Amino acid sequence: MAVLIGAWELIGLAEVSQALPPFHEVIAAFGGIFTSDRFMDAVVATFKAILIGYPPAVVVGVLLGTLMAVAKPAKWILDPWVNLGLSLPLVSMVPVIIFIFGLGTSSIVAVVVIYTLPVLIVNTASGVESVSKDLVDMGRSFNADRRTVFKRILLPGATPLVMAGIRIGAGRAIKGAIVAEQIVGLIGLGGLIQRLGGAFAVTDLYAVIIFVGVVGVGSVFLLGRLEKGVAL
């Protein structure tokens, strides 16, 4: 990271391109952009959409993933749709979602849910399916009913992959919200990035991008620590 920042500073000082100002100018822009009302409004709008959309997506994703792992008919029905959600580019879905939900927070929330749900489902299903069948058979040999098998064997065994899915999904939630807001161009950090880019406010633009990157990395790191804690 230090090498990258140093190279950025040197290239900026050499004035190789107007698109890459010196790193110290970007840092100086932090004070001005972060104390502005438009930045705070953008932060609130983006994280409001994520907080509304992502927790329900986690609940639904874990439930559907578990259902796919334990019930073959559910897997036959849901598997094509999950694969479709994983393979379709996000940008191609956003205009359709905006057409359905309109230009507002509802569209951003829908994008967050749709973009994160397939990862949560796949990781949960893989986690449940990865539990040793010998453990399940052993539980049943001790007269454990389905509820006990799920609570004492399947759920603990699937937890590491479920937590990994939640961690990956958090990063996708932030990415999905930013991309959707850039297309909408009116609200949130994505809209702010779009407007700053259009105004060629390069230093402010990089400051906001760095902020989004730091928040994303921090969120994934904290969830990774939580994942390790749950595993222990």
C-alpha positions as CSV (number, residue, x, y, z in Angstrom):
1,M,0.0,0.0,0.0
2,A,2.8,2.4,0.9
3,V,4.5,1.6,-2.5
4,L,1.3,2.3,-4.3
5,I,0.6,5.6,-2.6
6,G,4.3,6.6,-3.1
7,A,4.0,5.9,-6.9
8,W,0.7,7.8,-7.0
9,E,2.3,10.8,-5.4
10,L,5.3,10.8,-7.7
11,I,3.1,10.4,-10.9
12,G,0.9,13.2,-9.7
13,L,3.8,15.5,-9.0
14,A,5.2,14.7,-12.4
15,E,1.8,15.9,-13.9
16,V,1.6,12.9,-16.2
17,S,-2.2,13.2,-16.4
18,Q,-4.8,15.5,-15.0
19,A,-6.8,12.4,-14.1
20,L,-4.2,11.6,-11.5
21,P,-3.5,14.5,-9.1
22,P,-0.9,14.1,-6.3
23,F,-2.1,12.0,-3.4
24,H,-1.6,14.8,-0.9
25,E,-4.1,16.9,-2.8
26,V,-6.7,14.1,-2.5
27,I,-6.0,13.8,1.2
28,A,-6.5,17.6,1.5
29,A,-9.8,17.3,-0.3
30,F,-11.1,14.9,2.4
31,G,-11.7,17.8,4.9
32,G,-13.8,19.8,2.5
33,I,-15.8,17.0,1.0
34,F,-16.5,15.2,4.3
35,T,-17.8,18.2,6.1
36,S,-20.3,19.1,3.3
37,D,-24.0,18.5,3.6
38,R,-24.2,16.8,0.2
39,F,-21.7,14.2,1.3
40,M,-23.4,13.4,4.6
41,D,-26.8,13.2,2.7
42,A,-25.2,10.8,0.2
43,V,-23.7,8.6,3.0
44,V,-27.1,8.4,4.8
45,A,-28.9,7.6,1.6
46,T,-26.5,4.8,0.6
47,F,-26.3,3.1,3.9
48,K,-30.0,3.4,4.5
49,A,-30.6,1.4,1.3
50,I,-28.0,-1.2,2.4
51,L,-29.4,-1.5,5.9
52,I,-32.9,-1.9,4.6
53,G,-32.1,-4.4,1.9
54,Y,-29.2,-6.5,3.1
55,P,-30.4,-8.0,6.5
56,P,-33.6,-9.4,4.9
57,A,-31.5,-10.7,2.1
58,V,-29.4,-12.6,4.6
59,V,-32.4,-14.2,6.3
60,V,-34.1,-15.1,3.0
61,G,-30.8,-16.4,1.5
62,V,-30.0,-18.6,4.4
63,L,-33.5,-20.1,4.5
64,L,-33.6,-20.7,0.7
65,G,-30.1,-22.1,0.7
66,T,-31.0,-24.5,3.5
67,L,-34.1,-25.5,1.7
68,M,-32.2,-26.2,-1.5
69,A,-29.7,-28.4,0.4
70,V,-32.3,-30.6,2.3
71,A,-35.1,-30.8,-0.3
72,K,-34.3,-31.9,-3.9
73,P,-37.4,-30.4,-5.5
74,A,-36.5,-27.0,-4.1
75,K,-33.0,-27.3,-5.6
76,W,-34.4,-28.3,-9.0
77,I,-36.7,-25.3,-8.9
78,L,-34.4,-22.7,-7.5
79,D,-31.0,-23.7,-9.0
80,P,-31.6,-22.3,-12.5
81,W,-32.7,-18.9,-11.0
82,V,-29.7,-18.8,-8.6
83,N,-27.3,-19.5,-11.4
84,L,-29.0,-16.8,-13.6
85,G,-28.6,-14.3,-10.8
86,L,-24.9,-15.1,-10.4
87,S,-24.2,-14.9,-14.1
88,L,-26.2,-11.8,-15.2
89,P,-24.2,-8.6,-15.1
90,L,-25.5,-6.1,-12.5
91,V,-25.6,-3.2,-15.0
92,S,-28.0,-5.1,-17.2
93,M,-30.5,-5.6,-14.4
94,V,-30.5,-2.1,-12.9
95,P,-32.5,-0.4,-15.7
96,V,-35.3,-3.1,-15.4
97,I,-35.4,-2.7,-11.7
98,I,-35.6,1.1,-12.0
99,F,-38.4,0.6,-14.5
100,I,-40.3,-1.4,-11.9
101,F,-39.5,0.5,-8.7
102,G,-38.9,4.0,-10.0
103,L,-36.1,6.4,-9.4
104,G,-35.6,6.3,-5.7
105,T,-34.4,4.3,-2.7
106,S,-36.7,1.4,-3.5
107,S,-34.7,0.6,-6.6
108,I,-31.4,0.7,-4.7
109,V,-32.8,-1.7,-2.0
110,A,-34.1,-4.0,-4.7
111,V,-30.6,-4.1,-6.4
112,V,-28.9,-4.8,-3.1
113,V,-31.3,-7.8,-2.5
114,I,-31.1,-9.2,-6.0
115,Y,-27.3,-8.8,-6.2
116,T,-26.5,-10.4,-2.8
117,L,-29.2,-13.1,-2.6
118,P,-27.6,-15.6,-5.0
119,V,-24.3,-15.6,-3.1
120,L,-26.0,-16.1,0.2
121,I,-28.1,-19.0,-1.2
122,V,-25.1,-20.8,-2.8
123,N,-22.9,-20.5,0.2
124,T,-25.6,-21.7,2.6
125,A,-26.5,-24.6,0.4
126,S,-22.9,-25.6,0.0
127,G,-22.3,-25.3,3.7
128,V,-25.3,-27.6,4.6
129,E,-24.3,-30.1,1.8
130,S,-20.7,-30.2,3.1
131,V,-21.7,-31.6,6.5
132,S,-20.6,-35.2,6.8
133,K,-23.4,-37.6,6.1
134,D,-21.8,-39.9,8.7
135,L,-22.6,-37.3,11.4
136,V,-26.2,-37.0,10.2
137,D,-26.5,-40.8,10.2
138,M,-24.9,-41.0,13.7
139,G,-27.5,-38.4,15.0
140,R,-30.3,-40.4,13.5
141,S,-29.0,-43.6,15.0
142,F,-29.4,-41.9,18.4
143,N,-33.1,-41.2,17.5
144,A,-32.5,-37.5,16.8
145,D,-35.5,-36.0,14.9
146,R,-35.1,-33.7,11.9
147,R,-35.2,-30.6,14.1
148,T,-32.4,-31.8,16.3
149,V,-30.3,-32.9,13.4
150,F,-30.7,-29.5,11.8
151,K,-30.0,-27.6,15.0
152,R,-27.1,-29.7,16.4
153,I,-25.4,-31.0,13.3
154,L,-26.3,-29.3,10.0
155,L,-26.4,-25.7,11.3
156,P,-23.1,-25.8,13.2
157,G,-21.4,-27.6,10.3
158,A,-22.7,-25.1,7.8
159,T,-21.8,-22.0,9.8
160,P,-18.3,-21.3,8.4
161,L,-19.6,-21.2,4.8
162,V,-22.7,-19.3,5.7
163,M,-20.6,-16.7,7.4
164,A,-18.3,-16.5,4.4
165,G,-21.3,-15.9,2.2
166,I,-22.5,-13.1,4.5
167,R,-19.0,-11.5,4.4
168,I,-18.9,-11.7,0.6
169,G,-22.5,-10.5,0.3
170,A,-21.7,-7.4,2.4
171,G,-19.1,-6.4,-0.2
172,R,-21.5,-7.1,-3.0
173,A,-24.2,-5.0,-1.2
174,I,-22.0,-2.0,-1.1
175,K,-21.0,-2.5,-4.7
176,G,-24.6,-3.0,-5.9
177,A,-25.8,0.1,-4.1
178,I,-23.1,2.3,-5.6
179,V,-23.6,1.0,-9.1
180,A,-27.3,1.4,-8.9
181,E,-27.0,4.9,-7.6
182,Q,-24.6,5.8,-10.4
183,I,-27.2,4.7,-13.0
184,V,-30.0,6.5,-11.2
185,G,-27.6,9.5,-10.8
186,L,-29.7,11.3,-8.2
187,I,-29.1,9.8,-4.7
188,G,-26.4,8.3,-2.6
189,L,-22.6,8.0,-2.9
190,G,-23.0,6.6,-6.4
191,G,-24.9,9.6,-7.5
192,L,-22.3,11.9,-5.9
193,I,-19.5,10.0,-7.7
194,Q,-21.3,10.5,-10.9
195,R,-21.8,14.2,-10.4
196,L,-18.2,14.8,-9.3
197,G,-16.9,12.9,-12.3
198,G,-19.1,14.9,-14.7
199,A,-17.8,18.1,-13.1
200,F,-14.2,16.9,-13.4
201,A,-13.7,17.5,-9.7
202,V,-10.9,14.9,-9.6
203,T,-9.6,15.4,-6.1
204,D,-13.1,15.3,-4.5
205,L,-13.9,12.3,-6.7
206,Y,-10.9,10.3,-5.5
207,A,-11.7,11.2,-1.9
208,V,-15.2,9.8,-2.2
209,I,-13.9,6.7,-4.0
210,I,-11.3,6.1,-1.3
211,F,-13.9,6.5,1.4
212,V,-16.2,3.9,-0.2
213,G,-13.2,1.5,-0.6
214,V,-12.2,1.9,3.1
215,V,-15.7,1.3,4.2
216,G,-16.0,-1.8,2.1
217,V,-12.7,-3.2,3.2
218,G,-13.5,-2.4,6.8
219,S,-17.0,-4.1,6.6
220,V,-15.5,-7.2,5.1
221,F,-12.7,-7.3,7.7
222,L,-15.1,-6.9,10.6
223,L,-17.4,-9.7,9.2
224,G,-14.3,-11.8,8.7
225,R,-13.4,-11.4,12.4
226,L,-17.0,-12.3,13.3
227,E,-16.7,-15.3,11.1
228,K,-13.6,-16.5,13.0
229,G,-15.3,-15.9,16.3
230,V,-18.3,-17.9,15.3
231,A,-16.1,-20.7,14.1
232,L,-14.3,-20.9,17.4
